[in-house]
Amino acid sequence: MADDNQQPQDDNLTADQATTAGETAETAPAEETPKTETELAELKDKYLRLAAEFDNYKRRTAKERQELFKTASQELMVALLPVMDDFERANSYTKDSDDVNAVRESIDIIYNKLVKTLQQKGLTPMETKGGAFDPDLHEAITQIPAPNEELKGKVVDEVEKGYYLGDKVLRHAKVVLGQ
């Protein structure tokens, strides 16, 4: 039995330390650790190669990711170049003109082309006016007395338009709420 000053004895501690509980010397696993220096060297070599391979993978994927961002912005810039060309042509055409309608028409044409180009790249505007306030989509700038009962707690005016890029909110709409 155990002495009062000592810890209680465990049956596993008194058993043979070479085997674990329930095992006999015959049923012990055959290979738990490498037995020779060559096996140890092979495992070390395998580990080092695997680590080097993983480092190469991380470096390669980081480089591919950088190039993807670079080409994505390059693609957008190429798509916007015709719009910039139109601005330059309109600027040179309307520089000497006093006709306000010609300037307005030029701006409208270029604006429509810019909107179309951005929509092709996945940009869509938010529809906010008259709708319910959603803090995930809108940023409330101020509150004003609602012009009618229907607009209480809803968006009365839009100060800055919000946009989606695909399904993600690119910019929150800045709105005025009715109270």
C-alpha positions as CSV (number, residue, x, y, z in Angstrom):
1,M,0.0,0.0,0.0
2,A,1.0,3.6,-0.3
3,D,2.5,5.5,2.6
4,D,0.7,8.6,3.8
5,N,3.6,10.9,2.7
6,Q,3.8,9.4,-0.8
7,Q,1.6,9.6,-3.8
8,P,-0.8,6.7,-4.4
9,Q,0.7,4.1,-6.6
10,D,-0.5,3.7,-10.2
11,D,-0.6,0.2,-11.6
12,N,1.0,1.5,-14.8
13,L,4.0,2.8,-13.0
14,T,4.9,-0.6,-11.5
15,A,4.6,-2.4,-14.9
16,D,7.5,-2.8,-17.3
17,Q,8.3,0.6,-18.7
18,A,9.1,-0.8,-22.2
19,T,5.5,-1.7,-22.8
20,T,2.4,0.3,-22.3
21,A,-0.8,-0.8,-20.5
22,G,-2.4,-3.7,-22.1
23,E,0.6,-4.5,-24.4
24,T,3.0,-7.2,-24.1
25,A,6.5,-7.2,-25.6
26,E,5.2,-9.3,-28.6
27,T,2.4,-6.8,-29.6
28,A,4.5,-3.6,-29.4
29,P,4.6,-1.6,-32.6
30,A,7.5,-2.8,-34.8
31,E,8.8,0.6,-36.0
32,E,8.2,3.8,-33.9
33,T,11.5,5.5,-34.4
34,P,14.2,5.2,-37.1
35,K,16.7,2.5,-36.2
36,T,19.6,3.6,-38.2
37,E,21.5,6.7,-39.1
38,T,20.6,6.4,-42.8
39,E,16.9,6.3,-42.0
40,L,17.3,9.4,-39.9
41,A,19.2,11.1,-42.6
42,E,16.6,10.2,-45.2
43,L,13.8,11.6,-43.0
44,K,15.8,14.8,-42.4
45,D,16.4,15.1,-46.1
46,K,12.7,14.5,-46.9
47,Y,11.7,17.2,-44.3
48,L,14.1,19.8,-45.7
49,R,12.9,19.2,-49.2
50,L,9.3,19.5,-48.1
51,A,10.1,22.8,-46.3
52,A,11.9,24.1,-49.3
53,E,9.0,23.1,-51.6
54,F,6.5,24.9,-49.3
55,D,8.7,28.1,-49.3
56,N,8.8,28.0,-53.1
57,Y,5.0,27.5,-53.2
58,K,4.4,30.5,-50.9
59,R,6.8,32.7,-53.0
60,R,5.2,31.6,-56.3
61,T,1.6,32.2,-55.1
62,A,2.5,35.7,-53.7
63,K,4.1,36.6,-57.1
64,E,1.0,35.3,-59.0
65,R,-1.3,37.3,-56.7
66,Q,0.7,40.5,-57.2
67,E,0.6,40.0,-61.0
68,L,-3.2,39.3,-60.8
69,F,-3.7,42.7,-59.1
70,K,-1.4,44.4,-61.5
71,T,-3.2,43.0,-64.6
72,A,-6.6,43.7,-63.1
73,S,-5.9,47.4,-62.7
74,Q,-4.2,47.4,-66.1
75,E,-7.4,46.0,-67.7
76,L,-9.4,48.7,-66.0
77,M,-7.0,51.4,-67.2
78,V,-7.2,50.1,-70.8
79,A,-11.0,50.2,-70.6
80,L,-10.9,53.8,-69.4
81,L,-8.5,55.1,-72.0
82,P,-11.3,55.7,-74.7
83,V,-13.2,57.8,-72.1
84,M,-10.1,59.9,-71.5
85,D,-9.6,60.3,-75.3
86,D,-13.2,61.5,-75.5
87,F,-12.6,64.1,-72.8
88,E,-9.6,65.4,-74.7
89,R,-11.5,65.7,-77.9
90,A,-14.4,67.4,-76.2
91,N,-12.0,69.8,-74.4
92,S,-10.4,70.8,-77.7
93,Y,-13.7,71.0,-79.5
94,T,-15.5,73.2,-76.9
95,K,-12.4,75.3,-76.0
96,D,-13.4,78.0,-78.5
97,S,-17.1,77.4,-78.4
98,D,-19.6,79.6,-76.6
99,D,-22.4,77.2,-77.2
100,V,-23.5,75.8,-73.8
101,N,-25.5,73.0,-75.4
102,A,-22.5,71.7,-77.2
103,V,-20.5,71.5,-73.9
104,R,-23.5,69.9,-72.2
105,E,-24.0,67.3,-75.0
106,S,-20.2,66.5,-74.9
107,I,-20.3,65.9,-71.2
108,D,-23.4,63.7,-71.4
109,I,-21.9,61.5,-74.1
110,I,-18.7,61.0,-72.2
111,Y,-20.6,60.4,-68.9
112,N,-22.8,57.7,-70.5
113,K,-19.7,56.1,-72.0
114,L,-18.0,56.1,-68.6
115,V,-21.0,54.6,-66.9
116,K,-21.3,51.9,-69.6
117,T,-17.6,51.0,-69.2
118,L,-17.8,50.8,-65.4
119,Q,-21.0,48.7,-65.6
120,Q,-19.2,46.3,-67.9
121,K,-16.5,45.9,-65.2
122,G,-19.2,45.0,-62.6
123,L,-20.0,48.4,-61.0
124,T,-23.7,48.9,-60.2
125,P,-25.2,51.9,-58.4
126,M,-27.4,51.5,-55.2
127,E,-31.0,52.4,-55.3
128,T,-31.6,54.3,-52.0
129,K,-34.0,57.1,-52.3
130,G,-37.4,56.3,-50.6
131,G,-36.1,53.0,-49.3
132,A,-35.6,51.8,-45.8
133,F,-32.3,52.8,-44.0
134,D,-29.9,49.9,-43.9
135,P,-26.7,50.5,-41.9
136,D,-24.8,47.9,-43.9
137,L,-25.4,49.8,-47.1
138,H,-26.0,53.4,-46.0
139,E,-24.2,56.1,-44.0
140,A,-26.6,58.5,-42.4
141,I,-25.3,62.1,-42.8
142,T,-28.2,63.9,-41.1
143,Q,-31.9,63.7,-40.3
144,I,-34.6,66.1,-41.4
145,P,-38.3,66.3,-40.8
146,A,-40.0,63.9,-43.2
147,P,-42.0,65.6,-45.9
148,N,-44.8,63.0,-45.4
149,E,-45.6,60.1,-43.1
150,E,-44.4,57.5,-45.6
151,L,-40.8,58.8,-45.4
152,K,-40.4,58.6,-41.6
153,G,-37.3,56.5,-40.9
154,K,-36.6,56.1,-44.6
155,V,-34.1,57.7,-47.0
156,V,-35.3,61.1,-48.0
157,D,-32.3,62.3,-50.0
158,E,-29.0,60.9,-51.4
159,V,-26.0,63.1,-50.9
160,E,-23.4,60.7,-52.4
161,K,-24.4,57.6,-54.4
162,G,-23.3,54.2,-53.2
163,Y,-22.0,51.4,-55.5
164,Y,-21.6,47.7,-55.6
165,L,-18.8,45.9,-57.3
166,G,-20.3,42.5,-58.0
167,D,-22.0,41.5,-54.7
168,K,-19.7,43.5,-52.5
169,V,-20.4,47.1,-51.3
170,L,-17.7,49.2,-52.9
171,R,-18.9,52.5,-51.4
172,H,-21.7,53.2,-48.9
173,A,-24.3,55.7,-49.9
174,K,-24.4,58.9,-47.9
175,V,-28.0,59.6,-47.2
176,V,-30.4,61.9,-45.4
177,L,-33.1,60.3,-43.2
178,G,-36.6,61.5,-42.5
179,Q,-37.7,61.7,-38.9
